[in-house]
Amino acid sequence: MVTTSASPRDGWSSRTAFVLAAIGSAVGLGNLWRFPAEAGQNGGGAFVLFYILCVALIGLPVLLSETLIGRHGQASAPESVRRMARESGASAHWDVLAGMGVLSAFMIVSFYCVVGGWVLYYVGVFINDIAQTGAGGGAFEGRPAEDIEALLPGLFGNGTLMAGLGLVFLAITLFFVMRGVSKGIEWVATWLMPAFFVLLIAITGYGFVTGEAEETIAYLFTFDFSKLTPQVMLAAVGQAFFSLSLGVAGMITYGAYAGREVNLGQTSAIIGGADTAVALIAGLCIFPIVFAAGLSVTAGPGLMFQSLPVAFQNMPFGSVIGFAFFMMVGFAALTSSVALLEVPTSWAMERFGVSRMVSALVVGTGAGVLGVLAALSFNDLAEVRPLAMIPIFANANIFDALDGVTAKIFMPLGAILTCVFVGWVADPALVDGENGIGGWLHQTWRALVRYVCPAVLAVIMGFGLFG
Ligand code: PFF
């Protein structure tokens, strides 16, 4: 245990465990499923380069700000903020920034588990394929590509199956959150993250050698300035926060289980670097196959689920590779959904003085209800437009509204408040005692947190939402 002696809470068993768990939280469906889909829908290279800029100039400073609030507070996210505020002589109401995060994490985990359910479905599809045609040949032998692409719409049409699979994924998440930090959450991260990296590299290597590598590089890394609209910028900011688990108090929550020996500056750089590398590798993994198969890059949510199975058809051992790929996506998704569920669970435990078990069960049940609504928004509730009054969300169904509001409003807003709190409100002595950086790096970080991040985020949000 590495928590301070004043705090008998459960915590990460080592520095490596914290790093792996935080990377586990960051790397997930955001990198593998959402990043390629967003890049494809927002013009490719312009989005990707602006995304990288957002990670470096906004994401990393906010990541460090969140982890330091958590480590200092050693409590649930809202309580950690209150502690730092009290010790700085500021209003405890600053906890609103974490309160909003708790709500967003709850909203995200509900639709996140629905997508986790899609992953389970494809794991099942490939197991079935191995059982039917054996492991040696490609996947789905003798079936036309349209049949394979039709799997996802087929699942979307079956509300009961989709809601059921989402609930199974949520139940798995709940299991690990109930076991607690060192025995549950940390276990998932330390075993599954290394397995994930090995599989990702192997599959990307294969796709790159056999697919359209050149076209992919040109698509992802050619910067066409005219494509950089305010909406594309907001999408990139939202994606950066989603991917780094920021603006929803996720990193405050995980930082609170870290001990004094962790250098937060260094750790934030490792987490941000690993997360961005995985997102780019995911792009390099998926687009060569998309181009080679002549599929549309703007396919959005379907991109990963429809393009890759088609590619696996033509690979030797395709069904085994398909199975391995979706297992890997499932692992990555699980280490993130566990982080998401932990945010409201740790808050409710503390707020209502209940056990981890009770808190997780109640929060999980609520997320399950919302998740079923999100799942049904692909079929029975397809016509429901919960945010019809807000122009950019006018056409969003329940699922898209949960995703859009959290990524485009709550996360950037949470990040702005975090920056103002850490940069202007909190006692600099407290902040500097936690952040583990010095010299010019410290000056740069402070300037980014005080001026650049809040200003840039406010402008991008303003133009992206109302421009
Ligand atoms: N960062 C995760 C992903 O990229 O899939 C999603 C996420 C996890 C967001 C945890 C927020 C969070 F607190």
Boltz pocket constraint, residues with backbone or C-beta under 6 A from the ligand:
constraints:
  - pocket:
      binder: B
      contacts: [[A, 25], [A, 26], [A, 27], [A, 28], [A, 29], [A, 30], [A, 31], [A, 105], [A, 108], [A, 241], [A, 242], [A, 243], [A, 244], [A, 245], [A, 246], [A, 248], [A, 249], [A, 250], [A, 251], [A, 332], [A, 336], [A, 337], [A, 339], [A, 340], [A, 343]]
      max_distance: 6.0
